[in-house]
Amino acid sequence: MKDFLVKRKTKGYSSPLSDFVRNASSAEKKRVYKGVMERATERQMRVIRSARAQQSELT
């Protein structure tokens, strides 16, 4: 009923990310997501340490 309101993307192109999300096994997704989260956490911790160091230099 609402199909006429939904714009459909043209078929034929799929990004590597969408392919991964659609086709990877659960174990592979967990492995990749874990690695991504670990790297993101490391970067966030570096930003926090840097901000704390700058703050301590100002006081």
N, C-alpha and C positions, 0 to 999 in steps of 0.2 A: 504494500500500500504506500509506504513512504519512499519506495525506491526512486521515484521520480525526483525527490529532493536531494538525493545523494549523488554527488558527482563522482564518477568512476575514473580512476587513473587508467591511462592506457596500459594495456598489457604488453609484455615483451621486455621490460626492464625491471631488474630487481637488484637492489643494492647488496653488497656483501654482508652488511649488518642484518638486513631482513632475511637473507638466505640463512645466515647463522641462526637467527632466532627461530626460524621455521624448521630448519633441518638438523640442527645439532642435537646430540643425545643429551639427556639430563645431566649425565656425569661430565660431559664436555662443557656444558653451560656453567655448571658449578665451578669447574676448574678455572675457566676464563673469568667468571665474575669474581671469584676469590682473588685472583691476581690483580684485577682492576681495582678492587676495593683496597687491597694491600698497598698498591702504588698511590692511590688517592689519599689514603691515611698518612702515608709517609710524607707526601707533599704538604698536606695540611699541618702536620707536626712541624715541618721545616718553617712554614709561615708563622706558626705560633711561636717557635723558638726565636725567630728573627724579630718578631714584634716585641717579645719580652726583652731581648737584648737591646733593642733600640730604646725601649721604655726605661730600662735601667741606666742607659747612657745619659738620658735626659734628667734623671733625678740625682 
